[in-house]
């Protein structure tokens, strides 16, 4: 199941990348530079002049093991 959600994470990240360019950060929870306050397995983030965009692959629990989150923050 993680493989399927990892692929979906890559697809969503590619969609955002097509309009916002390369992310400032992309990686896994144990990569250097991963935000310490982020509770995700994988993260791509863009810091734009008027917007902060994040795509995150999160692992929750047995009932909802994985989800893809798209956050837009002003």
Phi and psi restraints in degrees (range 20) as a CNS / XPLOR table:
assign (resid 1 and name C) (resid 2 and name N)
       (resid 2 and name CA) (resid 2 and name C) 1.0 -60.2 20.0 2
assign (resid 2 and name N) (resid 2 and name CA)
       (resid 2 and name C) (resid 3 and name N) 1.0 -37.9 20.0 2
assign (resid 2 and name C) (resid 3 and name N)
       (resid 3 and name CA) (resid 3 and name C) 1.0 -61.2 20.0 2
assign (resid 3 and name N) (resid 3 and name CA)
       (resid 3 and name C) (resid 4 and name N) 1.0 -43.6 20.0 2
assign (resid 3 and name C) (resid 4 and name N)
       (resid 4 and name CA) (resid 4 and name C) 1.0 -63.4 20.0 2
assign (resid 4 and name N) (resid 4 and name CA)
       (resid 4 and name C) (resid 5 and name N) 1.0 -44.8 20.0 2
assign (resid 4 and name C) (resid 5 and name N)
       (resid 5 and name CA) (resid 5 and name C) 1.0 -71.6 20.0 2
assign (resid 5 and name N) (resid 5 and name CA)
       (resid 5 and name C) (resid 6 and name N) 1.0 -31.1 20.0 2
assign (resid 5 and name C) (resid 6 and name N)
       (resid 6 and name CA) (resid 6 and name C) 1.0 -63.2 20.0 2
assign (resid 6 and name N) (resid 6 and name CA)
       (resid 6 and name C) (resid 7 and name N) 1.0 -40.5 20.0 2
assign (resid 6 and name C) (resid 7 and name N)
       (resid 7 and name CA) (resid 7 and name C) 1.0 -64.3 20.0 2
assign (resid 7 and name N) (resid 7 and name CA)
       (resid 7 and name C) (resid 8 and name N) 1.0 -42.5 20.0 2
assign (resid 7 and name C) (resid 8 and name N)
       (resid 8 and name CA) (resid 8 and name C) 1.0 -64.7 20.0 2
assign (resid 8 and name N) (resid 8 and name CA)
       (resid 8 and name C) (resid 9 and name N) 1.0 -38.7 20.0 2
assign (resid 8 and name C) (resid 9 and name N)
       (resid 9 and name CA) (resid 9 and name C) 1.0 -58.1 20.0 2
assign (resid 9 and name N) (resid 9 and name CA)
       (resid 9 and name C) (resid 10 and name N) 1.0 -45.8 20.0 2
assign (resid 9 and name C) (resid 10 and name N)
       (resid 10 and name CA) (resid 10 and name C) 1.0 -63.0 20.0 2
assign (resid 10 and name N) (resid 10 and name CA)
       (resid 10 and name C) (resid 11 and name N) 1.0 -38.1 20.0 2
assign (resid 10 and name C) (resid 11 and name N)
       (resid 11 and name CA) (resid 11 and name C) 1.0 -65.3 20.0 2
assign (resid 11 and name N) (resid 11 and name CA)
       (resid 11 and name C) (resid 12 and name N) 1.0 -46.7 20.0 2
assign (resid 11 and name C) (resid 12 and name N)
       (resid 12 and name CA) (resid 12 and name C) 1.0 -65.6 20.0 2
assign (resid 12 and name N) (resid 12 and name CA)
       (resid 12 and name C) (resid 13 and name N) 1.0 -41.8 20.0 2
assign (resid 12 and name C) (resid 13 and name N)
       (resid 13 and name CA) (resid 13 and name C) 1.0 -60.3 20.0 2
assign (resid 13 and name N) (resid 13 and name CA)
       (resid 13 and name C) (resid 14 and name N) 1.0 -40.6 20.0 2
assign (resid 13 and name C) (resid 14 and name N)
       (resid 14 and name CA) (resid 14 and name C) 1.0 -64.5 20.0 2
assign (resid 14 and name N) (resid 14 and name CA)
       (resid 14 and name C) (resid 15 and name N) 1.0 -37.9 20.0 2
assign (resid 14 and name C) (resid 15 and name N)
       (resid 15 and name CA) (resid 15 and name C) 1.0 -62.3 20.0 2
assign (resid 15 and name N) (resid 15 and name CA)
       (resid 15 and name C) (resid 16 and name N) 1.0 -47.5 20.0 2
assign (resid 15 and name C) (resid 16 and name N)
       (resid 16 and name CA) (resid 16 and name C) 1.0 -66.2 20.0 2
assign (resid 16 and name N) (resid 16 and name CA)
       (resid 16 and name C) (resid 17 and name N) 1.0 -41.7 20.0 2
assign (resid 16 and name C) (resid 17 and name N)
       (resid 17 and name CA) (resid 17 and name C) 1.0 -59.0 20.0 2
assign (resid 17 and name N) (resid 17 and name CA)
       (resid 17 and name C) (resid 18 and name N) 1.0 -34.1 20.0 2
assign (resid 17 and name C) (resid 18 and name N)
       (resid 18 and name CA) (resid 18 and name C) 1.0 -66.1 20.0 2
assign (resid 18 and name N) (resid 18 and name CA)
       (resid 18 and name C) (resid 19 and name N) 1.0 -24.1 20.0 2
assign (resid 18 and name C) (resid 19 and name N)
       (resid 19 and name CA) (resid 19 and name C) 1.0 -109.4 20.0 2
assign (resid 19 and name N) (resid 19 and name CA)
       (resid 19 and name C) (resid 20 and name N) 1.0 -22.8 20.0 2
assign (resid 19 and name C) (resid 20 and name N)
       (resid 20 and name CA) (resid 20 and name C) 1.0 -114.6 20.0 2
assign (resid 20 and name N) (resid 20 and name CA)
       (resid 20 and name C) (resid 21 and name N) 1.0 -3.1 20.0 2
assign (resid 20 and name C) (resid 21 and name N)
       (resid 21 and name CA) (resid 21 and name C) 1.0 84.1 20.0 2
assign (resid 21 and name N) (resid 21 and name CA)
       (resid 21 and name C) (resid 22 and name N) 1.0 -170.0 20.0 2
assign (resid 21 and name C) (resid 22 and name N)
       (resid 22 and name CA) (resid 22 and name C) 1.0 -69.0 20.0 2
assign (resid 22 and name N) (resid 22 and name CA)
       (resid 22 and name C) (resid 23 and name N) 1.0 141.9 20.0 2
assign (resid 22 and name C) (resid 23 and name N)
       (resid 23 and name CA) (resid 23 and name C) 1.0 -70.6 20.0 2
assign (resid 23 and name N) (resid 23 and name CA)
       (resid 23 and name C) (resid 24 and name N) 1.0 152.4 20.0 2
assign (resid 23 and name C) (resid 24 and name N)
       (resid 24 and name CA) (resid 24 and name C) 1.0 -67.3 20.0 2
assign (resid 24 and name N) (resid 24 and name CA)
       (resid 24 and name C) (resid 25 and name N) 1.0 -32.0 20.0 2
assign (resid 24 and name C) (resid 25 and name N)
       (resid 25 and name CA) (resid 25 and name C) 1.0 -142.9 20.0 2
assign (resid 25 and name N) (resid 25 and name CA)
       (resid 25 and name C) (resid 26 and name N) 1.0 139.3 20.0 2
assign (resid 25 and name C) (resid 26 and name N)
       (resid 26 and name CA) (resid 26 and name C) 1.0 -146.5 20.0 2
assign (resid 26 and name N) (resid 26 and name CA)
       (resid 26 and name C) (resid 27 and name N) 1.0 130.0 20.0 2
assign (resid 26 and name C) (resid 27 and name N)
       (resid 27 and name CA) (resid 27 and name C) 1.0 173.5 20.0 2
assign (resid 27 and name N) (resid 27 and name CA)
       (resid 27 and name C) (resid 28 and name N) 1.0 -172.6 20.0 2
assign (resid 27 and name C) (resid 28 and name N)
       (resid 28 and name CA) (resid 28 and name C) 1.0 -104.8 20.0 2
assign (resid 28 and name N) (resid 28 and name CA)
       (resid 28 and name C) (resid 29 and name N) 1.0 166.1 20.0 2
assign (resid 28 and name C) (resid 29 and name N)
       (resid 29 and name CA) (resid 29 and name C) 1.0 -56.7 20.0 2
assign (resid 29 and name N) (resid 29 and name CA)
       (resid 29 and name C) (resid 30 and name N) 1.0 -26.0 20.0 2
assign (resid 29 and name C) (resid 30 and name N)
       (resid 30 and name CA) (resid 30 and name C) 1.0 -100.7 20.0 2
assign (resid 30 and name N) (resid 30 and name CA)
       (resid 30 and name C) (resid 31 and name N) 1.0 9.3 20.0 2
assign (resid 30 and name C) (resid 31 and name N)
       (resid 31 and name CA) (resid 31 and name C) 1.0 -81.5 20.0 2
assign (resid 31 and name N) (resid 31 and name CA)
       (resid 31 and name C) (resid 32 and name N) 1.0 148.1 20.0 2
assign (resid 31 and name C) (resid 32 and name N)
       (resid 32 and name CA) (resid 32 and name C) 1.0 -61.3 20.0 2
assign (resid 32 and name N) (resid 32 and name CA)
       (resid 32 and name C) (resid 33 and name N) 1.0 139.8 20.0 2
assign (resid 32 and name C) (resid 33 and name N)
       (resid 33 and name CA) (resid 33 and name C) 1.0 89.9 20.0 2
assign (resid 33 and name N) (resid 33 and name CA)
       (resid 33 and name C) (resid 34 and name N) 1.0 -6.3 20.0 2
assign (resid 33 and name C) (resid 34 and name N)
       (resid 34 and name CA) (resid 34 and name C) 1.0 -66.8 20.0 2
assign (resid 34 and name N) (resid 34 and name CA)
       (resid 34 and name C) (resid 35 and name N) 1.0 129.9 20.0 2
assign (resid 34 and name C) (resid 35 and name N)
       (resid 35 and name CA) (resid 35 and name C) 1.0 -59.3 20.0 2
assign (resid 35 and name N) (resid 35 and name CA)
       (resid 35 and name C) (resid 36 and name N) 1.0 128.9 20.0 2
assign (resid 35 and name C) (resid 36 and name N)
       (resid 36 and name CA) (resid 36 and name C) 1.0 -67.7 20.0 2
assign (resid 36 and name N) (resid 36 and name CA)
       (resid 36 and name C) (resid 37 and name N) 1.0 -22.0 20.0 2
assign (resid 36 and name C) (resid 37 and name N)
       (resid 37 and name CA) (resid 37 and name C) 1.0 -94.5 20.0 2
assign (resid 37 and name N) (resid 37 and name CA)
       (resid 37 and name C) (resid 38 and name N) 1.0 11.4 20.0 2
assign (resid 37 and name C) (resid 38 and name N)
       (resid 38 and name CA) (resid 38 and name C) 1.0 -102.9 20.0 2
assign (resid 38 and name N) (resid 38 and name CA)
       (resid 38 and name C) (resid 39 and name N) 1.0 129.8 20.0 2
assign (resid 38 and name C) (resid 39 and name N)
       (resid 39 and name CA) (resid 39 and name C) 1.0 -103.9 20.0 2
assign (resid 39 and name N) (resid 39 and name CA)
       (resid 39 and name C) (resid 40 and name N) 1.0 62.2 20.0 2
assign (resid 39 and name C) (resid 40 and name N)
       (resid 40 and name CA) (resid 40 and name C) 1.0 -129.3 20.0 2
assign (resid 40 and name N) (resid 40 and name CA)
       (resid 40 and name C) (resid 41 and name N) 1.0 160.8 20.0 2
assign (resid 40 and name C) (resid 41 and name N)
       (resid 41 and name CA) (resid 41 and name C) 1.0 -84.0 20.0 2
assign (resid 41 and name N) (resid 41 and name CA)
       (resid 41 and name C) (resid 42 and name N) 1.0 -41.7 20.0 2
assign (resid 41 and name C) (resid 42 and name N)
       (resid 42 and name CA) (resid 42 and name C) 1.0 -134.9 20.0 2
assign (resid 42 and name N) (resid 42 and name CA)
       (resid 42 and name C) (resid 43 and name N) 1.0 149.1 20.0 2
assign (resid 42 and name C) (resid 43 and name N)
       (resid 43 and name CA) (resid 43 and name C) 1.0 -146.6 20.0 2
assign (resid 43 and name N) (resid 43 and name CA)
       (resid 43 and name C) (resid 44 and name N) 1.0 139.4 20.0 2
assign (resid 43 and name C) (resid 44 and name N)
       (resid 44 and name CA) (resid 44 and name C) 1.0 -126.4 20.0 2
assign (resid 44 and name N) (resid 44 and name CA)
       (resid 44 and name C) (resid 45 and name N) 1.0 132.9 20.0 2
assign (resid 44 and name C) (resid 45 and name N)
       (resid 45 and name CA) (resid 45 and name C) 1.0 -139.0 20.0 2
assign (resid 45 and name N) (resid 45 and name CA)
       (resid 45 and name C) (resid 46 and name N) 1.0 144.6 20.0 2
assign (resid 45 and name C) (resid 46 and name N)
       (resid 46 and name CA) (resid 46 and name C) 1.0 -124.3 20.0 2
assign (resid 46 and name N) (resid 46 and name CA)
       (resid 46 and name C) (resid 47 and name N) 1.0 131.8 20.0 2
assign (resid 46 and name C) (resid 47 and name N)
       (resid 47 and name CA) (resid 47 and name C) 1.0 -109.8 20.0 2
assign (resid 47 and name N) (resid 47 and name CA)
       (resid 47 and name C) (resid 48 and name N) 1.0 107.7 20.0 2
assign (resid 47 and name C) (resid 48 and name N)
       (resid 48 and name CA) (resid 48 and name C) 1.0 -107.8 20.0 2
assign (resid 48 and name N) (resid 48 and name CA)
       (resid 48 and name C) (resid 49 and name N) 1.0 166.9 20.0 2
assign (resid 48 and name C) (resid 49 and name N)
       (resid 49 and name CA) (resid 49 and name C) 1.0 -58.2 20.0 2
assign (resid 49 and name N) (resid 49 and name CA)
       (resid 49 and name C) (resid 50 and name N) 1.0 -36.8 20.0 2
assign (resid 49 and name C) (resid 50 and name N)
       (resid 50 and name CA) (resid 50 and name C) 1.0 -116.3 20.0 2
assign (resid 50 and name N) (resid 50 and name CA)
       (resid 50 and name C) (resid 51 and name N) 1.0 2.9 20.0 2
assign (resid 50 and name C) (resid 51 and name N)
       (resid 51 and name CA) (resid 51 and name C) 1.0 -157.7 20.0 2
assign (resid 51 and name N) (resid 51 and name CA)
       (resid 51 and name C) (resid 52 and name N) 1.0 144.0 20.0 2
assign (resid 51 and name C) (resid 52 and name N)
       (resid 52 and name CA) (resid 52 and name C) 1.0 -115.2 20.0 2
assign (resid 52 and name N) (resid 52 and name CA)
       (resid 52 and name C) (resid 53 and name N) 1.0 124.8 20.0 2
assign (resid 52 and name C) (resid 53 and name N)
       (resid 53 and name CA) (resid 53 and name C) 1.0 -116.2 20.0 2
assign (resid 53 and name N) (resid 53 and name CA)
       (resid 53 and name C) (resid 54 and name N) 1.0 134.6 20.0 2
assign (resid 53 and name C) (resid 54 and name N)
       (resid 54 and name CA) (resid 54 and name C) 1.0 -134.2 20.0 2
assign (resid 54 and name N) (resid 54 and name CA)
       (resid 54 and name C) (resid 55 and name N) 1.0 135.5 20.0 2
assign (resid 54 and name C) (resid 55 and name N)
       (resid 55 and name CA) (resid 55 and name C) 1.0 -114.0 20.0 2
assign (resid 55 and name N) (resid 55 and name CA)
       (resid 55 and name C) (resid 56 and name N) 1.0 124.6 20.0 2
assign (resid 55 and name C) (resid 56 and name N)
       (resid 56 and name CA) (resid 56 and name C) 1.0 -130.0 20.0 2
assign (resid 56 and name N) (resid 56 and name CA)
       (resid 56 and name C) (resid 57 and name N) 1.0 139.2 20.0 2
assign (resid 56 and name C) (resid 57 and name N)
       (resid 57 and name CA) (resid 57 and name C) 1.0 -101.1 20.0 2
assign (resid 57 and name N) (resid 57 and name CA)
       (resid 57 and name C) (resid 58 and name N) 1.0 116.8 20.0 2
assign (resid 57 and name C) (resid 58 and name N)
       (resid 58 and name CA) (resid 58 and name C) 1.0 -113.2 20.0 2
assign (resid 58 and name N) (resid 58 and name CA)
       (resid 58 and name C) (resid 59 and name N) 1.0 146.8 20.0 2
assign (resid 58 and name C) (resid 59 and name N)
       (resid 59 and name CA) (resid 59 and name C) 1.0 -111.0 20.0 2
assign (resid 59 and name N) (resid 59 and name CA)
       (resid 59 and name C) (resid 60 and name N) 1.0 120.1 20.0 2
assign (resid 59 and name C) (resid 60 and name N)
       (resid 60 and name CA) (resid 60 and name C) 1.0 -100.1 20.0 2
assign (resid 60 and name N) (resid 60 and name CA)
       (resid 60 and name C) (resid 61 and name N) 1.0 -81.5 20.0 2
assign (resid 60 and name C) (resid 61 and name N)
       (resid 61 and name CA) (resid 61 and name C) 1.0 -157.4 20.0 2
assign (resid 61 and name N) (resid 61 and name CA)
       (resid 61 and name C) (resid 62 and name N) 1.0 -170.9 20.0 2
assign (resid 61 and name C) (resid 62 and name N)
       (resid 62 and name CA) (resid 62 and name C) 1.0 -64.7 20.0 2
assign (resid 62 and name N) (resid 62 and name CA)
       (resid 62 and name C) (resid 63 and name N) 1.0 -35.8 20.0 2
assign (resid 62 and name C) (resid 63 and name N)
       (resid 63 and name CA) (resid 63 and name C) 1.0 -71.8 20.0 2
assign (resid 63 and name N) (resid 63 and name CA)
       (resid 63 and name C) (resid 64 and name N) 1.0 -33.8 20.0 2
assign (resid 63 and name C) (resid 64 and name N)
       (resid 64 and name CA) (resid 64 and name C) 1.0 -137.0 20.0 2
assign (resid 64 and name N) (resid 64 and name CA)
       (resid 64 and name C) (resid 65 and name N) 1.0 77.9 20.0 2
assign (resid 64 and name C) (resid 65 and name N)
       (resid 65 and name CA) (resid 65 and name C) 1.0 -63.6 20.0 2
assign (resid 65 and name N) (resid 65 and name CA)
       (resid 65 and name C) (resid 66 and name N) 1.0 -39.9 20.0 2
assign (resid 65 and name C) (resid 66 and name N)
       (resid 66 and name CA) (resid 66 and name C) 1.0 -139.2 20.0 2
assign (resid 66 and name N) (resid 66 and name CA)
       (resid 66 and name C) (resid 67 and name N) 1.0 151.5 20.0 2
assign (resid 66 and name C) (resid 67 and name N)
       (resid 67 and name CA) (resid 67 and name C) 1.0 -152.9 20.0 2
assign (resid 67 and name N) (resid 67 and name CA)
       (resid 67 and name C) (resid 68 and name N) 1.0 153.1 20.0 2
assign (resid 67 and name C) (resid 68 and name N)
       (resid 68 and name CA) (resid 68 and name C) 1.0 -103.8 20.0 2
assign (resid 68 and name N) (resid 68 and name CA)
       (resid 68 and name C) (resid 69 and name N) 1.0 129.6 20.0 2
assign (resid 68 and name C) (resid 69 and name N)
       (resid 69 and name CA) (resid 69 and name C) 1.0 -119.7 20.0 2
assign (resid 69 and name N) (resid 69 and name CA)
       (resid 69 and name C) (resid 70 and name N) 1.0 132.4 20.0 2
assign (resid 69 and name C) (resid 70 and name N)
       (resid 70 and name CA) (resid 70 and name C) 1.0 -114.8 20.0 2
assign (resid 70 and name N) (resid 70 and name CA)
       (resid 70 and name C) (resid 71 and name N) 1.0 118.4 20.0 2
assign (resid 70 and name C) (resid 71 and name N)
       (resid 71 and name CA) (resid 71 and name C) 1.0 -115.1 20.0 2
assign (resid 71 and name N) (resid 71 and name CA)
       (resid 71 and name C) (resid 72 and name N) 1.0 135.8 20.0 2
assign (resid 71 and name C) (resid 72 and name N)
       (resid 72 and name CA) (resid 72 and name C) 1.0 -121.6 20.0 2
assign (resid 72 and name N) (resid 72 and name CA)
       (resid 72 and name C) (resid 73 and name N) 1.0 116.5 20.0 2
assign (resid 72 and name C) (resid 73 and name N)
       (resid 73 and name CA) (resid 73 and name C) 1.0 -120.5 20.0 2
assign (resid 73 and name N) (resid 73 and name CA)
       (resid 73 and name C) (resid 74 and name N) 1.0 136.2 20.0 2
